[in-house]
């Protein structure tokens, strides 16, 4: 068994450097790809969140218990983007 394992290691040895090179660069590429995708998703989410008008509404209280007395269930959420009761300050 030991001789077979030694023979197998000697047979694979010339191919180990190219295989490790490709695997290492593949992992680097996947890491950069994931970081780029995370940044793109964060920017997309931030654009959506900046469309929420609640902070500039005259009904917005700023109190964490009751943010909006008119639409308390949708206050500060994505559903509030097209709020029918929005009045600017």
Secondary structure as UniProt FT lines:
FT   HELIX           2..49
FT   TURN            50..51
FT   HELIX           54..56
FT   TURN            58..59
FT   TURN            72..76
FT   HELIX           78..82
FT   TURN            84..85
//
